[in-house]
Amino acid sequence: MPTRPRREVWSPSLAIAAYYARQSVRCNVLCPAVIDTPQAARSVGDPRLRARLRELQPLTGEPGRPEDVAAAALFLASDASAFVTGVVLPVDGGWTAK
């Protein structure tokens, strides 16, 4: 079950995906976790939070890279995902899989 903020994004995106599917319009959502950007500098730079991040994002134990989110976005925007709509795609290093 997604967290409340994710549900608040998920529900409208599913409605949009269902409504526009007959017009071949896709709607998908990316849900990144901690990504190494200026916005996450506090989390990335704090040793205590960094240690906790190793537990939360078990795939690498490190913050994600902006390129990780970009690659997911490119996939969803490409013909490779032509049969994909209404998806909430976590880009979180395994955070939601735990």
N, C-alpha and C positions, 0 to 999 in steps of 0.2 A: 504494500500500500504506500503510495507516495506521501510525502509530508504535506502539511497544509499549504505552504506556498506553492509547491509543485502542483497540487490539486487545483489551485486557483488558476494556474496556467493551463493545466491539462484539460479540464472540462470544456472551456471555451474552444480550445484548439480541436478537440474531438468533434464538437458541434460544427465548427468551420469545415473540418475535413469531410464530415458527412454531407453537409449542405452543398459544398462546391465540387464534390467528387464527380458528379454527372457532367460537370463542365470541364473535367480533366484538370482541375486545380487541386494541387496537393497542399496540405498544411501539416507540418511536423515541428517539433520543439526540441531544441538542444538544451540539456541541463548540465552545464559544467560544474565541477566542484572547484577546489582551490587551483587556480591557474596562475603561473608565475608572471604576473603583470604588476604594474605600479599599484593597482588597486589592492592587491594581495601582499604588498610589501611587508606589512606588519606580521602577517602569518608566516611568511617565508623567512623573515629575519629573526623571529623570536625562537630561541632554542627550545623552549617548553612547548610552544605551539607546533614547532617543526617535528618534535618527538611524537606528539599526538597525531600529526598528519601521517606519520608512518603507520599508525594503526588504522586510520580512517581510509587511506588510499593505498590498500595493500599491494596493488599491482606493481607499483614502483617504489612506494614509500616516499615519493617526492611530489612536489606540485606538478600539475600538468603543464604542458607548454602551450602557448597560443597556437602553435602549429597543429596540436592535437584537436583543438576545437575547430580550427579552419578546415582540417581534413574531413571531419564529420560533416561540417556545413557543405563542403564541396560535394561529398557523397550524396547528401540529401537534395542538392540542387542539380545533380547530374542525371543523365539517362539511366545510370545504373540503379537508381531508386525510383524508376518510373512506375513501379507497382507498389509504392510505399506511401501511405498517407495515414494521418492520425497517430503517428508514433511520437513518443516522448523518449528521446535518446540520451541516456546519461553518458556524459564524457567525464568520468569521475574516478578513474583508476580503481574501480571496484568498490567504491564507497557504498553504493546502494545494493550491491550484491551480498554484503555482509549480513 
